[in-house]
Amino acid sequence: MNIAAFLHATARCFPNAPALAFGDELIHRYAGLQERVARLAGGLRALPGVKPGDRIALAMKNSPQYIELMWAGWHAGLCIVPMNAKLHPKEFAFILENCGVGYCFATPDLTGALADELRGSAAGTRIIDSEGAEYRALAASVPIAQQPVLPDEPAWLFYTSGTTGRPKGATLTHRSLLAMTLRYYADVDSVGTGDCMIHCAPLSHASGLYSLPHIAKGSQQIIPASQGFDPPELFSLLERYSSATFFTAPTMVTRLVNDPGVGRARIDSIRTMFYGGAPMYVENLKSALATFGPRLWQGYGQGETPNTITCMSKAMHVDDGHPRFEQRLASVGVARSGVEVRLVGEDGRDVPVGEIGEIICRSDVTMAGYWNNPQATANALRDGWLWTGDMGAFDEDGFLTLKDRSKDVIISGGSNIYPREVEEVLLQHAGVLEVSVVGRHHHDWGEEVIAFVVAKPGQAVNDHELDQLCLDNIARFKRPKQYVHIDELPKNSYGKVLKTELRTRLPRD
């Protein structure tokens, strides 16, 4: 069962339906996209050393080539390794080496830095410019037939930032992606050739995965010319394309609501705005509903079970006659179709309604495990249940409200930032004795990173040096926005840093 069969079937049934556009420019109809994918697949399999099941990595901004490569990789019987284009070259290098990538495709803005970082490394990865001559030659190769794969073979290897400071590769199989696709039709929307999906959020995350149910039914995929999120551009695209779906982080929703052009926007061209990746404040959600009407859909999930733990449907968002309407708006909805969700205590037993427990879930969408990391897999997957590390409480109707994140993740602009990886970088400074990183509320980004720093006796620690250390080692968006210098970190009797107390000491923004 190869997930690439979705595209093959669509191209056969709707060959002339528009498939892929870059801004206003139509790049492929479905017959053309299928032909391009089959030729690229032939080129990929002809690359030296490539064999079935190998991984190809994408270090790319949103582009038509991203969609081509996703489907060409699957068509060729390979596994896709999507990487956030905002990562630092060192972070790219770790992923490429960790999962043994032979070939990495990169957009031109990333090829130079990647090549420099990999020079002399053990990764042994070749970088191919996704807009260069070598890519064009691959796309002109002799086409090959769709390669057979087993349902439980890896299809999507997504690296999640880990609390140990190193990302872990959540392995999603062809079975996982099929289950995710079918649940889209059950819980979000039906899809057809008159629909489209605008990819203003990264294709390396939920937006890319949710292209699967759309391509499987002949929906057109739109890549904004900016290759990202720009409210005026999105409103302009809505003038041209109707019945549009797009993914947003809560911060993006707020920016759309507050953009001066929203009053003139073709709201009727929006079919579905699905949002997730971070909690959304109730007042911001009310403003969004007042602006966009019954078009918002919320999904809660993790890289280990993408978009598929709970959801709040469009109908739930506007059920304002319910006595607990506001409480529901503050939740992440109810369990997705065919997904079991429980809240448990430390002993693994279910907690009563209204009490806080760790969220665990089980479904066919859940990852097979972490790539080459049996210990982390054993910790996360127990008897078929994924232990998310997130804490929440159910109400009497089964609505789940997130209460805390036991992993202390900071969510800024919809991207996860784990304190440990930032702390480990800051501790490389010769003058730093201890450091603890927490999140502070930010009205635009949800949260921002704040670092509490303790200097070694007699040492001076310069904020500029700490900034440079971060910029040399991790993605820019993970860099602390402020350093708070204190004499010692608050700790309990076991020596554990009390981050809850640090949050009470946060300086005002």
C-alpha positions in Angstrom: 0.0 0.0 0.0 1.8 3.1 -1.3 0.4 6.4 -0.3 1.4 7.7 -3.8 -1.6 5.8 -5.1 -3.7 8.8 -4.1 -2.1 11.0 -6.7 -2.2 8.2 -9.4 -5.9 7.7 -8.9 -6.7 11.4 -9.0 -4.7 11.9 -12.2 -6.5 9.1 -13.8 -10.0 10.3 -12.8 -9.4 14.1 -13.2 -6.4 14.5 -15.5 -7.3 18.1 -16.5 -8.2 19.4 -13.1 -5.7 22.1 -11.9 -3.3 20.5 -9.4 -0.6 22.9 -8.4 -0.1 26.7 -8.6 2.6 29.2 -7.6 0.7 32.3 -6.7 -1.4 33.1 -9.8 0.6 30.8 -12.1 -0.7 27.3 -12.8 2.2 24.9 -12.7 0.5 21.5 -13.2 -2.8 19.9 -14.0 -3.2 16.5 -12.4 -2.0 14.5 -15.4 1.1 16.7 -15.7 1.8 16.5 -12.0 1.6 12.7 -12.1 4.0 12.6 -15.1 6.4 15.0 -13.4 6.3 12.8 -10.2 6.9 9.6 -12.1 9.9 11.1 -13.9 11.4 12.5 -10.7 10.9 9.1 -9.1 12.9 7.6 -11.9 15.6 10.1 -11.3 15.7 9.6 -7.6 16.0 5.8 -7.9 18.8 6.3 -10.5 20.9 8.3 -8.0 24.0 6.4 -6.9 23.4 4.3 -3.8 19.6 4.9 -3.6 17.6 1.8 -2.7 14.0 1.1 -1.6 13.2 2.5 1.8 16.0 5.0 1.8 15.3 8.5 3.1 15.5 11.8 1.2 15.4 15.1 3.1 13.7 18.4 2.3 15.3 21.5 3.7 13.0 23.8 1.7 10.8 26.8 1.9 7.3 26.2 0.5 7.6 25.7 -3.3 6.0 23.7 -6.1 9.1 21.5 -6.0 8.3 20.6 -2.4 5.0 19.0 -3.5 6.7 17.3 -6.4 9.4 15.8 -4.3 7.0 14.5 -1.6 5.0 12.5 -4.0 8.0 11.5 -6.1 9.7 10.1 -3.0 6.7 8.0 -2.2 6.2 6.9 -5.8 9.9 5.8 -5.8 9.4 3.8 -2.5 11.4 6.2 -0.4 10.8 7.9 2.9 10.4 11.7 3.2 12.3 13.6 5.9 10.7 17.1 6.1 12.8 19.7 7.9 11.7 23.2 9.2 13.4 25.7 6.8 14.1 27.9 9.8 16.5 25.5 11.5 20.1 26.2 12.1 22.6 24.4 9.8 23.9 22.5 12.8 20.3 21.3 13.5 19.9 20.2 9.8 23.2 18.4 10.0 22.2 16.4 13.1 19.0 15.2 11.5 20.7 14.2 8.2 23.3 12.2 10.1 20.9 10.7 12.6 18.7 9.1 9.9 21.4 8.4 7.3 20.2 10.7 4.5 22.1 10.3 1.3 20.4 13.2 -0.6 18.9 16.4 0.7 17.0 18.8 -1.5 17.3 22.5 -0.5 15.9 25.7 -1.8 18.6 28.1 -3.0 18.6 30.2 0.1 19.7 27.2 2.2 22.1 25.3 -0.1 25.3 27.3 0.7 25.0 27.2 4.5 24.0 23.5 4.4 27.0 22.6 2.2 29.4 24.5 4.5 28.0 22.8 7.6 28.2 19.4 6.1 31.7 19.8 4.7 33.9 17.3 6.6 31.0 15.9 8.7 30.1 12.3 9.0 26.7 12.7 7.4 27.9 12.0 3.9 24.8 13.8 2.5 24.7 15.4 -1.0 22.9 18.7 -1.3 20.8 19.2 -4.4 19.4 22.7 -5.3 15.7 22.3 -5.9 15.8 25.0 -8.5 19.1 24.0 -10.1 20.2 22.1 -13.2 20.6 18.8 -11.4 17.0 18.9 -10.2 15.7 19.7 -13.7 17.7 16.8 -15.1 16.1 14.5 -12.5 12.7 15.7 -13.5 13.5 14.8 -17.1 14.4 11.2 -16.3 12.6 8.1 -17.7 9.5 7.6 -15.6 9.1 4.5 -13.5 6.0 2.7 -12.2 4.8 3.3 -8.7 6.9 1.1 -6.4 5.3 -1.4 -4.1 5.7 -0.8 -0.3 4.2 -2.5 2.7 1.7 -0.6 4.9 4.0 -0.4 7.9 7.1 0.9 6.0 8.2 4.5 6.9 6.8 7.3 4.7 7.3 10.5 6.8 10.1 10.9 9.3 9.4 14.0 11.3 11.9 15.3 13.8 10.4 16.7 17.0 12.6 18.8 19.3 13.3 16.7 22.4 13.5 17.6 26.1 17.0 16.0 26.1 18.2 18.7 23.7 18.3 16.5 20.7 15.4 16.0 18.3 13.8 12.6 17.8 12.5 11.2 14.5 8.8 10.3 14.8 8.3 7.6 12.2 5.0 7.7 10.4 4.2 4.8 8.0 2.0 4.6 4.9 -0.7 3.1 7.1 -0.4 6.1 9.5 -0.9 8.6 6.6 -3.8 6.6 5.2 -5.5 6.7 8.6 -4.8 10.4 8.9 -6.3 11.1 5.5 -9.5 9.1 6.1 -10.0 10.9 9.4 -9.8 14.2 7.6 -12.9 13.3 5.6 -14.6 12.0 8.8 -13.9 15.1 11.0 -13.0 18.1 8.8 -14.5 18.3 5.3 -15.4 16.4 2.2 -13.1 17.5 -0.6 -13.5 17.8 -4.4 -12.0 19.3 -7.6 -13.7 22.6 -6.9 -11.7 23.1 -3.7 -8.1 24.3 -3.1 -5.6 24.5 -0.3 -3.4 27.5 0.2 -0.1 26.6 1.8 0.8 29.8 3.8 2.1 27.6 6.7 5.2 25.3 6.3 4.8 22.2 4.1 7.1 20.5 6.5 4.4 20.4 9.1 0.6 20.1 9.2 0.0 22.0 6.0 2.0 19.5 4.0 0.4 16.5 5.6 -3.1 17.8 5.1 -2.3 18.2 1.4 -2.8 14.4 1.2 -6.6 14.3 1.7 -6.9 17.2 -0.7 -4.7 15.7 -3.5 -6.5 12.4 -3.0 -9.7 14.1 -4.1 -8.4 16.5 -6.8 -8.2 19.8 -4.8 -5.8 22.4 -6.2 -2.6 23.2 -4.1 -1.6 26.8 -4.0 1.9 28.0 -3.0 1.9 31.7 -2.2 4.5 33.6 -4.2 6.0 34.8 -1.0 6.5 31.2 0.0 5.0 31.9 3.4 2.4 33.8 5.4 1.5 37.4 4.4 -2.0 38.6 5.2 -2.4 41.0 2.2 -1.1 38.3 -0.1 -3.5 35.7 1.3 -6.4 38.1 0.9 -5.4 38.7 -2.7 -5.3 34.9 -3.3 -8.8 34.7 -2.0 -9.9 37.0 -4.8 -8.7 34.5 -7.3 -9.3 31.1 -5.6 -12.5 30.0 -3.9 -13.5 27.2 -1.5 -10.1 27.6 0.0 -8.6 25.8 3.1 -5.5 26.8 4.9 -3.6 26.0 8.1 -2.8 28.7 10.6 -1.1 28.9 14.0 -3.2 31.0 16.5 -0.9 33.9 16.1 -1.6 33.9 12.3 -5.3 34.0 13.0 -4.8 37.0 15.2 -2.8 38.8 12.5 -5.5 38.2 9.9 -8.2 39.5 12.2 -6.2 42.7 12.9 -5.0 43.3 9.3 -6.4 46.5 7.9 -7.4 44.7 4.7 -9.6 42.1 6.4 -12.8 44.3 6.0 -12.4 44.1 2.2 -11.4 40.4 2.1 -13.4 37.8 0.3 -14.3 35.9 3.4 -16.8 33.9 1.4 -13.9 32.3 -0.5 -12.7 30.6 2.7 -14.1 27.1 3.2 -12.0 26.1 6.3 -9.4 27.7 8.5 -7.8 25.0 10.6 -5.7 26.2 13.4 -3.5 24.4 16.0 0.1 24.1 17.3 -0.6 26.2 20.3 -3.5 27.2 22.6 -5.7 30.0 21.5 -7.0 32.6 23.9 -10.8 32.7 24.1 -11.1 36.4 23.4 -8.9 36.1 20.3 -11.0 33.2 19.2 -14.2 35.2 19.7 -12.8 38.0 17.5 -11.8 35.4 14.8 -15.3 34.0 14.8 -16.9 37.4 14.6 -14.6 38.1 11.6 -14.6 34.8 9.7 -17.8 33.1 10.9 -18.3 29.3 11.0 -15.1 28.5 9.2 -12.7 27.7 12.0 -11.7 24.1 12.9 -9.2 23.3 15.6 -6.9 20.2 15.8 -4.7 19.1 18.6 -2.0 16.6 18.0 1.8 16.1 18.0 4.4 15.2 15.5 4.0 11.7 16.8 0.3 11.6 15.8 -0.1 14.6 13.5 -3.2 16.7 13.9 -5.0 13.7 15.2 -5.7 13.5 18.9 -8.7 15.8 19.4 -10.6 18.4 17.4 -13.2 21.1 17.7 -15.5 21.2 14.6 -16.8 24.2 12.9 -20.2 23.6 14.3 -18.8 23.4 17.9 -17.2 26.8 17.4 -20.5 28.5 16.8 -22.7 26.6 19.2 -23.1 29.7 21.4 -26.4 28.5 22.8 -24.6 25.8 24.9 -24.4 26.7 28.6 -20.6 25.9 28.6 -19.9 27.5 25.3 -17.0 29.6 26.5 -15.5 26.7 28.4 -15.6 24.7 25.2 -13.9 27.5 23.2 -11.0 27.2 25.7 -10.7 23.5 25.1 -9.1 21.5 22.3 -12.4 19.7 21.5 -13.2 16.0 21.6 -11.4 12.8 20.5 -11.0 12.4 16.7 -12.8 9.6 14.9 -11.3 6.2 15.7 -8.9 7.7 18.2 -8.9 6.6 21.9 -7.9 9.4 24.3 -7.4 8.9 28.1 -6.2 11.0 31.0 -4.1 9.0 33.5 -2.2 9.6 36.7 1.4 8.5 37.3 0.2 5.0 38.1 -1.3 4.7 34.6 -4.9 4.7 35.9 -7.6 6.9 34.5 -8.4 10.0 36.5 -12.0 11.1 37.2 -13.7 13.8 35.0 -12.5 17.2 36.0 -9.2 16.1 37.3 -5.8 16.7 35.6 -3.9 13.7 34.1 -1.4 13.0 31.4 -3.0 12.7 27.9 -2.4 9.3 26.3 -3.9 8.2 23.0 -4.1 5.2 20.6 -4.9 5.0 16.9 -3.6 3.9 13.5 -2.2 7.4 13.0 0.2 7.1 15.9 3.9 6.8 15.0 5.6 3.5 14.8 8.4 4.8 17.1 11.4 7.1 17.1 14.0 6.5 14.5 16.9 4.5 15.9 15.9 5.4 19.5 14.5 2.4 21.3 14.7 3.9 24.7 12.7 7.0 23.8 10.2 4.8 21.9 9.7 2.6 25.0 9.1 5.7 27.1 6.6 7.2 24.7 4.8 4.0 23.5 3.4 1.7 26.1 1.1 -1.1 25.3 0.1 0.7 22.1 -0.6 4.0 23.9 1.3 7.2 23.1 2.1 9.1 26.3 2.1 12.7 25.1 3.6 14.4 28.1 0.8 17.0 27.9 -1.6 17.4 30.8 -5.3 18.1 30.6 -8.8 17.5 32.0 -12.0 16.2 30.5 -15.4 17.8 31.2 -18.5 15.7 31.5 -19.1 15.9 27.7 -15.6 14.7 26.7 -14.1 18.1 25.8 -10.4 18.2 26.6 -8.8 21.3 28.1 -5.0 21.5 28.1 -3.8 22.5 31.6 0.0 22.3 31.4 2.7 20.8 29.3 4.8 18.5 31.4 7.7 18.9 29.0 7.8 22.7 29.6 7.5 23.3 25.9 7.4 27.0 24.8 5.1 27.6 21.8 6.0 30.7 19.9 4.3 31.5 16.6 3.1 27.9 16.5 6.6 26.5 16.7 7.7 24.3 19.6 10.8 25.5 21.5 12.1 23.1 24.2 14.0 24.9 27.0 16.6 22.1 27.4 18.1 22.6 24.0 18.4 26.4 24.5 19.8 25.9 28.0 22.5 23.5 26.7 23.6 26.1 24.2 23.8 28.8 26.8 25.8 26.6 29.2 28.6 26.5 26.6 29.5 30.0 27.7 32.5 29.9 29.9 31.0 32.4 32.3 27.6 30.7 32.8 27.1 28.6 35.9 23.4 27.7 35.6 20.6 28.7 33.3 16.9 28.0 33.1 14.6 28.9 30.2 10.9 29.6 30.5 8.2 31.2 28.3 6.6 34.6 28.8 3.2 35.6 27.2 3.5 37.6 24.1 0.4 39.2 22.5 1.5 38.4 18.9 3.5 35.2 19.2 1.8 33.4 22.1 5.0 33.1 24.0 8.6 34.3 23.9 11.7 32.8 25.3 13.2 34.2 28.5 16.5 32.9 30.0 17.4 33.2 33.7 21.2 33.2 33.9 23.5 32.6 36.9 27.1 33.6 36.3 30.1 31.8 37.8 31.7 33.6 40.8 33.8 36.5 39.6 32.6 36.2 36.0 30.7 38.7 33.8 28.3 37.4 31.3 27.5 39.7 28.3 24.0 39.4 26.7 25.5 40.0 23.3 27.8 37.0 23.7 24.9 34.8 24.7 22.9 36.0 21.7 25.8 35.1 19.4 26.2 31.7 21.0 22.5 31.0 20.2 22.8 32.3 16.7 25.8 30.1 16.1 24.0 26.9 17.2 20.2 27.0 17.1 17.5 28.5 14.9 17.0 32.3 15.4 13.4 31.9 16.6 14.6 29.9 19.6 16.9 32.6 20.8 15.9 34.2 24.2 14.3 37.6 23.8 15.6 38.7 27.2 18.2 37.5 29.7 17.5 37.9 33.4 20.6 37.8 35.5 20.1 36.4 39.1 22.3 35.1 41.9 20.9 31.6 42.0 18.1 29.5 40.6 15.2 28.6 42.9 15.2 24.8 43.6 13.3 22.3 45.7 14.9 19.9 48.2 15.8 17.5 45.5 17.7 20.2 43.6 15.1 20.5 40.8 14.8 24.0 39.4 11.4 25.5 40.2 10.3 26.9 36.9 6.9 27.8 38.3 8.7 30.2 40.7 10.8 31.6 37.9 7.6 32.4 36.0 6.5 34.6 38.9 9.7 36.5 38.5 9.3 37.3 34.8 9.9 40.9 34.0 7.1 42.7 32.3 7.3 42.8 28.5 
